[in-house]
Amino acid sequence: MKLNIKFWLKLSLLNLCIVASLGVLMRYKIGFEFPHFEQKNLQHSHSHFAFAGWVSHTLMVLMVYYLQTKIADFSGNKYKKIIIANLICSYGMLIFFIIEGYGLYSILFSTASIIVSYVFGYQFIKDLKLIDNDLLSKNWFKAAIFFNVISSLGTFYLAYMMATKVFVQDFYLSSVYYYLHFQYNGWFFFACMGLIFGFLNLRKTEHSFYETTFKLFALSCIPAYFLSMLWLNLPIWLYAITVAAAVIQIFAWFKFLMILIKTRKNSLENYSPLLRYILLFVGFALSIKLLLQLSSTVPFISHLAFGFRPIVIAYLHLVFLAIITLFLLFYIYANHLVIITKKIKYGVLLFSIGVLLNEIVLAVQGMASLSYTMIPYINEILFAVAIVLFIGIGLTTYFSIKKVKNNPPL
């Protein structure tokens, strides 16, 4: 029996609504008086649920969908329990991080979610063996699971410091950036690349550089971690390897993009202009992200970037919203896993506008912070943008869940 992909993806959209609502609440607390809830606890709940309840849940469902399209007589029931377990952990983190911050129950649920990800990875790699080796998605998915597993080492070290109450600031930040790097640039990125390779049905035999793209990104992912550690005094040899990793990724991405445009320029002509716009925006955002990585290797720029929180927040939102989240929305609707209607299109469009506004405002705030310039009403503006994001994904979710009759794909 196959997994009910549509049901689990509608739940994904609902989870994204919850993520957006927490974003609104946090922005409200910054701009206005709201004594209830600890801001730090809300932040932990927001980030953990965004990672587990939105992105990881959605990636798991879409990766199972990929298997269902490639393996005859595939049974998705074995993944149903894994997905339910991940959701239980996600909602547990959502609730208990708000209540207690890093406490007994929040740590238990976060640890359990890591174990669930191990189980999913083990089962998925077993099933990947049944896939044709000429399909390049296979390698991207394997690497995604590998990086997801090693990212948990950062979490375990953070838990150790919490338990022993022994904090070394450099070790603490190193662990946080380690986890974030291998989630964002490992698990999230490689899984999304696996999905787009599958969506376009790219094969090794079609062009030799398609496989080279994977090898270059896989090779450079681990040393690219040190792009997040440039605020430390790295040895010159390690700094050189880090710069090389940034250069390799830019070379791999732009050459891959040029080949893709040349060979598959008509692949999206049957999709709605909105979906084409979103994918174009995602590609542009990823290009900006890789260029920012390379520019951060310049010592002067790296000291500025890591020294100002608004710049870090802008970068994290660029990856999470403009690249990962918008890509997942594109994939869901482009594959008609949830039928897109005009009302859903309005919601997705509003959400994508909110993403763009959010990046522009955060970028301006980050640039202004370099000269210690205060922008009038910046917190109120960011609160308004958070509302736009929430309304956009709220409309998208509502009309995706609402039953409609005879609505053809747009």
C-alpha positions as CSV (number, residue, x, y, z in Angstrom):
1,M,0.0,0.0,0.0
2,K,1.4,3.4,-1.0
3,L,1.7,6.3,1.4
4,N,-1.0,9.0,1.2
5,I,1.3,11.7,0.1
6,K,-1.3,14.4,-0.3
7,F,-2.5,14.0,3.3
8,W,1.0,14.3,4.8
9,L,1.9,17.3,2.6
10,K,-1.3,19.1,3.7
11,L,0.0,18.6,7.3
12,S,3.3,20.0,6.2
13,L,1.6,23.2,5.1
14,L,-0.2,23.4,8.4
15,N,3.1,23.0,10.2
16,L,4.6,25.8,8.1
17,C,1.7,28.0,9.2
18,I,2.6,27.3,12.8
19,V,6.2,28.2,12.1
20,A,5.0,31.5,10.5
21,S,2.7,32.2,13.5
22,L,5.6,31.8,15.9
23,G,7.6,34.2,13.7
24,V,4.8,36.8,14.0
25,L,4.7,36.4,17.8
26,M,8.5,36.8,18.1
27,R,8.5,39.9,15.9
28,Y,5.6,41.3,18.0
29,K,7.5,40.8,21.2
30,I,10.5,42.7,19.8
31,G,8.5,45.6,18.6
32,F,5.8,45.9,21.3
33,E,5.1,45.0,24.9
34,F,4.1,41.4,25.4
35,P,5.3,39.9,28.7
36,H,4.0,36.4,28.2
37,F,6.5,33.7,27.0
38,E,10.3,33.9,27.0
39,Q,11.6,35.2,23.7
40,K,14.5,32.7,23.8
41,N,12.1,29.8,24.4
42,L,10.0,30.9,21.5
43,Q,13.1,31.1,19.3
44,H,14.1,27.6,20.2
45,S,10.5,26.3,19.6
46,H,10.3,28.2,16.3
47,S,13.7,26.9,15.0
48,H,13.3,23.2,16.1
49,F,9.8,22.9,14.8
50,A,10.7,24.6,11.5
51,F,13.5,22.1,11.0
52,A,11.7,18.9,12.2
53,G,8.0,19.7,11.6
54,W,8.2,21.6,8.3
55,V,11.4,20.8,6.4
56,S,12.4,17.4,7.6
57,H,8.8,16.1,7.6
58,T,8.3,17.4,4.1
59,L,11.6,16.0,2.8
60,M,10.8,12.6,4.3
61,V,7.4,12.6,2.6
62,L,8.7,13.8,-0.8
63,M,11.6,11.3,-0.7
64,V,9.1,8.5,-0.1
65,Y,7.0,9.8,-3.0
66,Y,10.2,9.6,-5.2
67,L,10.6,5.9,-4.2
68,Q,6.9,5.3,-5.0
69,T,7.4,6.6,-8.5
70,K,10.5,4.6,-9.2
71,I,9.8,1.2,-7.5
72,A,7.0,-1.1,-8.7
73,D,4.8,-2.6,-5.9
74,F,6.4,-0.2,-3.4
75,S,4.9,-0.2,0.1
76,G,4.9,3.1,2.0
77,N,3.4,1.7,5.1
78,K,6.8,1.1,6.7
79,Y,7.4,4.9,6.5
80,K,4.1,5.8,8.0
81,K,5.2,5.0,11.5
82,I,8.5,6.8,11.0
83,I,6.7,10.0,9.8
84,I,4.2,9.8,12.7
85,A,7.0,9.4,15.2
86,N,8.8,12.4,13.7
87,L,5.7,14.5,14.0
88,I,5.2,13.5,17.6
89,C,8.7,14.6,18.3
90,S,8.2,17.8,16.4
91,Y,5.1,18.8,18.3
92,G,6.7,17.8,21.6
93,M,9.6,20.2,20.8
94,L,7.1,22.9,19.7
95,I,5.3,22.8,23.1
96,F,8.0,22.0,25.6
97,F,10.6,24.5,24.2
98,I,8.0,27.2,24.8
99,I,7.3,26.0,28.3
100,E,10.8,25.2,29.6
101,G,13.4,26.1,27.0
102,Y,16.2,23.6,27.2
103,G,14.7,21.3,29.8
104,L,14.1,17.6,30.4
105,Y,11.1,17.1,28.0
106,S,12.3,19.3,25.2
107,I,15.7,17.5,25.2
108,L,14.0,14.1,25.3
109,F,11.8,15.0,22.3
110,S,14.8,16.5,20.3
111,T,16.9,13.5,21.1
112,A,14.1,11.2,20.0
113,S,13.7,13.1,16.7
114,I,17.4,12.4,16.0
115,I,16.8,8.7,16.5
116,V,13.8,8.8,14.2
117,S,15.9,10.5,11.5
118,Y,18.4,7.6,11.9
119,V,15.7,5.0,11.4
120,F,14.3,6.9,8.4
121,G,17.8,7.1,6.9
122,Y,18.5,3.4,7.4
123,Q,15.2,2.3,5.8
124,F,15.5,4.8,2.9
125,I,19.0,3.8,2.0
126,K,17.9,0.1,1.9
127,D,15.1,1.0,-0.5
128,L,17.4,3.2,-2.6
129,K,19.3,0.0,-3.6
130,L,16.3,-0.9,-5.8
131,I,16.7,2.3,-7.8
132,D,18.5,2.4,-11.2
133,N,22.1,3.6,-10.6
134,D,21.8,5.8,-13.7
135,L,19.4,8.1,-11.8
136,L,21.6,10.8,-10.1
137,S,19.0,11.5,-7.4
138,K,20.2,8.4,-5.7
139,N,23.6,9.9,-4.8
140,W,22.1,13.2,-3.6
141,F,19.7,11.4,-1.3
142,K,22.5,9.2,0.1
143,A,24.6,12.2,0.9
144,A,21.6,14.1,2.4
145,I,21.1,11.3,4.9
146,F,24.8,11.1,5.7
147,F,25.0,14.8,6.4
148,N,21.8,14.6,8.5
149,V,23.3,11.9,10.7
150,I,26.6,13.8,11.2
151,S,24.8,17.0,12.0
152,S,23.4,15.4,15.1
153,L,27.0,15.3,16.6
154,G,26.7,19.1,17.1
155,T,23.4,18.6,19.0
156,F,24.8,15.9,21.2
157,Y,27.7,18.2,22.2
158,L,25.3,21.0,23.0
159,A,23.2,18.7,25.1
160,Y,26.4,17.6,26.9
161,M,27.2,21.2,27.7
162,M,23.7,21.8,28.9
163,A,23.9,18.8,31.2
164,T,27.3,19.5,32.7
165,K,26.6,23.3,32.8
166,V,30.2,23.8,31.5
167,F,30.1,26.4,28.7
168,V,33.1,27.4,26.5
169,Q,31.8,30.2,24.2
170,D,33.9,29.1,21.2
171,F,32.9,25.5,21.6
172,Y,29.3,26.4,22.0
173,L,29.2,28.5,18.9
174,S,31.2,26.0,17.0
175,S,28.6,23.3,17.8
176,V,25.7,25.5,16.9
177,Y,27.2,26.4,13.5
178,Y,28.2,22.7,13.0
179,Y,24.6,21.6,13.4
180,L,23.3,24.5,11.2
181,H,25.8,23.9,8.5
182,F,25.1,20.2,8.0
183,Q,21.4,20.8,8.3
184,Y,21.2,23.7,5.8
185,N,24.0,22.8,3.5
186,G,23.9,19.1,4.0
187,W,20.5,17.5,4.7
188,F,18.3,20.2,3.3
189,F,20.4,21.2,0.3
190,F,21.3,17.7,-0.9
191,A,17.8,16.3,-0.4
192,C,16.4,19.2,-2.4
193,M,19.0,18.6,-5.1
194,G,17.9,15.0,-5.2
195,L,14.3,16.1,-5.7
196,I,15.1,18.5,-8.5
197,F,17.3,15.9,-10.2
198,G,14.4,13.5,-10.0
199,F,11.9,16.1,-11.1
200,L,14.0,16.8,-14.2
201,N,14.9,13.1,-14.6
202,L,18.6,13.9,-14.9
203,R,20.8,10.9,-15.6
204,K,24.5,10.2,-15.7
205,T,24.3,9.2,-19.3
206,E,22.7,12.5,-20.3
207,H,25.7,14.8,-19.4
208,S,28.9,13.9,-17.6
209,F,28.9,17.1,-15.6
210,Y,25.7,16.2,-13.8
211,E,27.5,13.5,-11.9
212,T,30.5,15.8,-11.4
213,T,28.2,18.5,-9.9
214,F,27.3,16.0,-7.1
215,K,30.9,15.0,-6.5
216,L,32.1,18.6,-6.2
217,F,29.4,19.6,-3.8
218,A,29.8,16.4,-1.7
219,L,33.6,16.8,-1.7
220,S,33.3,20.5,-0.6
221,C,30.5,20.2,2.0
222,I,32.6,19.2,5.0
223,P,35.4,21.8,4.5
224,A,32.7,24.4,3.8
225,Y,31.8,24.1,7.5
226,F,34.8,26.3,8.2
227,L,33.1,29.1,6.3
228,S,31.0,29.4,9.5
229,M,34.2,29.4,11.6
230,L,36.1,32.2,10.0
231,W,35.7,34.3,13.2
232,L,38.3,31.9,14.7
233,N,42.0,32.2,13.9
234,L,42.2,29.3,11.5
235,P,45.5,27.9,10.4
236,I,46.5,29.1,7.0
237,W,46.3,25.7,5.4
238,L,42.7,25.2,6.8
239,Y,41.8,28.7,5.6
240,A,43.1,27.8,2.1
241,I,41.0,24.6,2.0
242,T,37.9,26.6,3.1
243,V,38.4,29.2,0.4
244,A,38.8,26.3,-2.1
245,A,35.6,24.7,-1.0
246,A,33.7,28.0,-1.6
247,V,35.2,28.4,-5.0
248,I,34.4,24.8,-5.9
249,Q,30.8,25.2,-5.0
250,I,30.4,28.3,-7.1
251,F,32.1,26.7,-10.1
252,A,29.9,23.5,-9.7
253,W,26.7,25.5,-9.4
254,F,27.1,28.0,-12.2
255,K,28.4,25.4,-14.7
256,F,25.6,23.1,-13.8
257,L,23.1,26.0,-14.2
258,M,24.6,26.8,-17.7
259,I,24.3,23.2,-18.9
260,L,20.8,22.9,-17.5
261,I,19.6,26.1,-19.2
262,K,21.1,25.0,-22.5
263,T,19.8,21.4,-22.4
264,R,16.5,21.8,-20.5
265,K,15.4,25.3,-21.3
266,N,11.9,24.1,-22.3
267,S,11.4,21.8,-19.3
268,L,9.1,24.2,-17.4
269,E,7.1,25.7,-20.3
270,N,4.0,23.7,-19.4
271,Y,3.9,25.1,-15.8
272,S,2.2,28.2,-14.6
273,P,4.2,31.5,-14.7
274,L,4.0,31.6,-10.9
275,L,5.8,28.3,-10.4
276,R,8.4,29.2,-13.0
277,Y,8.9,32.5,-11.2
278,I,9.4,30.7,-7.9
279,L,12.0,28.3,-9.3
280,L,13.8,31.2,-10.9
281,F,13.8,33.1,-7.6
282,V,15.1,30.0,-5.8
283,G,17.9,29.6,-8.3
284,F,18.8,33.3,-8.0
285,A,18.7,33.1,-4.1
286,L,21.0,30.1,-4.2
287,S,23.4,31.9,-6.5
288,I,23.5,34.9,-4.1
289,K,24.0,32.6,-1.1
290,L,27.1,30.9,-2.8
291,L,28.6,34.3,-3.7
292,L,28.1,35.5,-0.1
293,Q,29.9,32.4,1.1
294,L,32.9,33.2,-1.1
295,S,32.9,36.9,-0.1
296,S,32.9,35.9,3.6
297,T,36.4,34.4,3.1
298,V,37.7,38.0,2.9
299,P,38.8,38.6,6.5
300,F,37.4,42.2,6.7
301,I,34.0,41.1,5.5
302,S,33.9,38.0,7.7
303,H,34.6,40.0,10.9
304,L,31.7,42.3,9.9
305,A,29.3,39.5,9.0
306,F,29.8,37.5,12.2
307,G,29.9,40.5,14.4
308,F,26.4,41.8,13.6
309,R,23.4,39.6,14.4
310,P,21.1,41.1,11.7
311,I,23.5,39.9,9.0
312,V,23.5,36.4,10.4
313,I,19.7,36.4,10.6
314,A,19.3,37.7,7.1
315,Y,21.6,34.9,5.8
316,L,19.8,32.1,7.7
317,H,16.4,33.3,6.4
318,L,17.8,33.6,2.9
319,V,18.6,29.9,2.9
320,F,15.6,28.7,4.9
321,L,12.9,30.7,3.3
322,A,14.1,31.9,-0.1
323,I,15.8,28.6,-1.1
324,I,14.5,25.6,0.9
325,T,10.9,26.6,1.7
326,L,10.1,28.1,-1.7
327,F,11.6,25.2,-3.5
328,L,9.5,22.7,-1.5
329,L,6.4,24.7,-2.2
330,F,7.3,24.7,-5.9
331,Y,7.9,20.9,-5.9
332,I,4.6,20.1,-4.1
333,Y,2.5,22.1,-6.6
334,A,4.5,21.5,-9.7
335,N,4.1,17.7,-9.2
336,H,0.3,18.3,-8.5
337,L,0.8,16.5,-5.2
338,V,-1.7,19.1,-4.0
339,I,-3.7,20.6,-6.8
340,I,-3.0,24.3,-7.2
341,T,-6.0,26.6,-7.7
342,K,-6.2,30.4,-8.3
343,K,-6.7,31.1,-4.6
344,I,-3.7,28.9,-3.7
345,K,-1.7,30.8,-6.3
346,Y,-2.6,34.1,-4.6
347,G,-1.5,32.7,-1.2
348,V,1.8,31.4,-2.7
349,L,2.4,34.7,-4.5
350,L,1.8,36.7,-1.3
351,F,4.1,34.4,0.7
352,S,6.9,34.7,-1.9
353,I,6.5,38.5,-1.8
354,G,6.8,38.3,2.0
355,V,10.0,36.3,1.6
356,L,11.4,38.9,-0.7
357,L,10.4,41.8,1.5
358,N,11.8,40.0,4.6
359,E,15.2,39.6,2.9
360,I,15.3,43.2,1.7
361,V,14.5,44.6,5.1
362,L,16.9,42.3,7.0
363,A,19.6,43.1,4.4
364,V,19.0,46.8,4.9
365,Q,19.1,46.4,8.7
366,G,22.3,44.4,8.5
367,M,24.0,47.0,6.3
368,A,22.8,49.8,8.6
369,S,24.2,47.9,11.6
370,L,27.7,48.1,10.1
371,S,27.7,51.8,10.7
372,Y,25.6,51.5,13.9
373,T,22.7,53.4,12.2
374,M,19.3,52.9,13.6
375,I,16.5,52.5,11.0
376,P,13.2,54.1,12.3
377,Y,10.4,51.6,12.9
378,I,12.5,48.7,11.7
379,N,11.0,46.3,14.3
380,E,7.5,47.4,13.3
381,I,8.3,46.9,9.6
382,L,9.6,43.4,10.3
383,F,6.5,42.6,12.3
384,A,4.4,43.8,9.3
385,V,6.4,41.6,6.9
386,A,6.0,38.6,9.3
387,I,2.2,39.1,9.1
388,V,2.4,39.1,5.2
389,L,4.3,35.8,5.4
390,F,1.7,34.3,7.8
391,I,-1.3,35.5,5.7
392,G,0.3,34.2,2.5
393,I,1.0,30.7,3.9
394,G,-2.3,30.8,5.8
395,L,-4.2,31.3,2.6
396,T,-2.1,28.7,0.8
397,T,-2.7,26.1,3.5
398,Y,-6.4,26.8,3.9
399,F,-7.2,26.5,0.2
400,S,-4.9,23.5,-0.1
401,I,-6.7,21.6,2.7
402,K,-10.2,22.8,1.7
403,K,-12.0,20.3,-0.5
404,V,-12.7,21.7,-4.0
405,K,-14.5,20.2,-7.0
406,N,-13.3,19.9,-10.5
407,N,-10.3,22.2,-10.3
408,P,-7.8,21.3,-13.0
409,P,-4.1,21.9,-12.3
410,L,-3.0,25.4,-13.3
